[in-house]
């Protein structure tokens, strides 16, 4: 039997923002090659968790630790966490006027290459590389010359996030409600892009979602239910089906017991 190797370990994590505690004694282990889905009510702490892992400076870690490949990353800047292999796809991707998508992607790619001690890629070779990646998410090459996310539809912005994930070849990808606002065709394309990344069995994904439908295409190894800042239940895909049928009211009983 293959030994499971943790890529992410969250230990008794307590986090606040503006003196309001959001995460409370949260524990989570994700092994290499695993897909974990995190579900829960609005305000349960799902997005906070994703941002804290990525190193968002607005959040204050009160206690606990986050280990990435066995090393604490609490004191590591967000940029360095990204170079180490942590990628966060935003729920609401921002627009960057005046910066072409091609320039943005090439700068991100070369920054990571520099961190890894590799030579920067020239613009022509980068175009060949990124054009192959565009096919994964069914994006037209014309999107490369447009400003980052400017004038993109909701689905196009989400595709652009998955394009970045594929291009940066990240070890741990955190997708914060990447499925929200997508029609069924866009959802299938996004799911295909996620699964393409996971052909490398060393890579892991955290899916933060409200809906069962994404999990029909990208089947998680584990589903975690968050409530009031902590994980209150972990199970398999049947947990998502339970939520579809019953909603979240049963969580109050679990928390109170």
Secondary structure, 3 states (H helix, E strand, C coil): CCCCCEEEEEEEEEEEECCEEEEEEEEEEEECCCEEEEEECCCCCHHHHHHHHHCCCCCEEEEEEEEECCEECCCCCHHHHHHHCEEEECCCCCCEEEEEHHHHHHHHHHHHHHHCCCCCCCHHHHHHHHHHHHHHCCCCHHHHCCEECCCCCHHHHHHHHHHHHHHHCCCEEEEECCCCCCCHHHHHHHHHHHHHHCCCCCCEEEEECCCHHHHHHCCCCEEEEEECCEEEEEECCHHHHHHHHHCCHHHHHHHHC
